[in-house]
Amino acid sequence: MTIDPTLIRRMAFPEGRSRPVATPLHPTVVWAAETPDQLDDIYDNPGTGFTYAREAHPNALALAQRLDALEGGQGGLVVGSGMAAVTVALLGCLRAGDHVLGGDQLYGRSLRLMAETLPQMGIETSLADPTDAGAFAAGLRPNTRAILIETVSNPTLRVADVAGIAALAQARGIPLLIDSTFSTPRAVRALDHGADVVIQSVTKLLAGHSDVTLGYVLARDPARMAAMRVLAVTLGLTPSPFDCWLAERGLFTFDLRHDRAEDNARRLADLIAGLPGVKRVIYPGRADHPDHNRARELLGDRTGNMLSFELDGGRAAANALTRAMPDVAFAPTLGDVGTTLSHPPSSSHRALSPENRERLGISEGFFRVSVGIEDFALLSADFTRGIAAAAKA
Ligand SMILES: *Cc1c(COP(=O)(O)O)cnc(C)c1O
């Protein structure tokens, strides 16, 4: 038996008069054009067709359009990770010889980009406290060409003085880059707060199921956005079509997940604050949060799903806690449908000296919780048991 000689001939996908309801998944790397004239036309008119997946593909475009709608902007770009988005945002604004001023409690890898990678490219970097616009004013240099902050910092959940820093950036004509992964567009549409560039790690709450790695970047100025798009294509920061498809599917329930998780976080923060063996709870929605008033102004009621707490005990108490609550994943991520627990001293902040950690208020008993959408009774039982075990250790 010989095999059908036409087997690998590419054919048109069967289509009827009806349309699929779910978004189709397009893993194709290339698109066939009819003629060289048509190909020319597609290159000349971006958005009218596709050529090669690294340049653009339908699943990324569909996701980007939904994220644009959430952020209240247009023309945003989906890239292969949150760090790809941070990289494109920074390199889209900076050249060798320029300076960038960042928040001193940025995401760990962003700090590393500032400390190692950008200086290797001849870009000067320095950090300042984002809760203090005066510190940012003092940190500016004549060659400062970008400011990078996060709305809510990791893991101490300090709330940046976005209004003060935005006013400063605008007065000096410096682009303000805001990574609003922790607050999400449900709480803060960064463009409405003076951001020139918005960054999201879609990996986290937006996709929400711990099964994709994606980022999103949106610049207010179309020329800057076009330059960032070229940079992302050249650097090859392409997102996987399947990840985009999954993320779009996750987005359909984003607001429901967000509100449920936030409600759980509010209740869990109050519960933990009342348990013996707990030194402090950090939640922007609580009156005892150091930036509570600013949180009210910036976030309103959307104080988010993230909380942190500190045990009275040290590492032994921390070990006892995670052992006593095996159903809450001890994993250094956030934004999953299920609650996850992370311990910055042994993960995101392990490279810091104990003194530097102490300065940030991150002791061995410090935990960060990404609260999920479980029934609150389950969470209440888990944390009550875990913290009781820690108190005994
Ligand atoms: C996780 C995270 C990133 C990086 O995102 P990845 O998708 O993991 O690359 C950037 N900024 C913040 C605030 C984050 O939490």
Ligand as a Chemical Component Dictionary entry (heavy atoms), coordinates in Angstrom:
data_LIG
# 
_chem_comp.id                   LIG 
_chem_comp.type                 NON-POLYMER 
_chem_comp.pdbx_formal_charge   0 
_chem_comp.three_letter_code    LIG 
# 
loop_
_chem_comp_atom.comp_id 
_chem_comp_atom.atom_id 
_chem_comp_atom.alt_atom_id 
_chem_comp_atom.type_symbol 
_chem_comp_atom.charge 
_chem_comp_atom.model_Cartn_x 
_chem_comp_atom.model_Cartn_y 
_chem_comp_atom.model_Cartn_z 
_chem_comp_atom.pdbx_ordinal 
LIG C1 C1 C 0 5.763 38.221 38.142 1  
LIG C2 C2 C 0 6.010 39.667 37.943 2  
LIG C3 C3 C 0 6.753 40.125 36.855 3  
LIG C4 C4 C 0 7.367 39.179 35.840 4  
LIG O1 O1 O 0 6.405 38.441 35.176 5  
LIG P1 P1 P 0 6.741 37.008 34.507 6  
LIG O2 O2 O 0 5.509 36.732 33.730 7  
LIG O3 O3 O 0 6.990 36.061 35.628 8  
LIG O4 O4 O 0 7.956 37.206 33.672 9  
LIG C5 C5 C 0 6.961 41.487 36.717 10 
LIG N1 N1 N 0 6.464 42.356 37.617 11 
LIG C6 C6 C 0 5.745 41.958 38.676 12 
LIG C7 C7 C 0 5.231 42.965 39.638 13 
LIG C8 C8 C 0 5.490 40.601 38.886 14 
LIG O5 O5 O 0 4.787 40.191 39.944 15 
# 
loop_
_chem_comp_bond.comp_id 
_chem_comp_bond.atom_id_1 
_chem_comp_bond.atom_id_2 
_chem_comp_bond.value_order 
_chem_comp_bond.pdbx_ordinal 
LIG C1 C2 SING 1  
LIG C2 C3 SING 2  
LIG C2 C8 DOUB 3  
LIG C3 C4 SING 4  
LIG C3 C5 DOUB 5  
LIG C4 O1 SING 6  
LIG O1 P1 SING 7  
LIG P1 O2 DOUB 8  
LIG P1 O3 SING 9  
LIG P1 O4 SING 10 
LIG C5 N1 SING 11 
LIG N1 C6 DOUB 12 
LIG C6 C7 SING 13 
LIG C6 C8 SING 14 
LIG C8 O5 SING 15 
# 
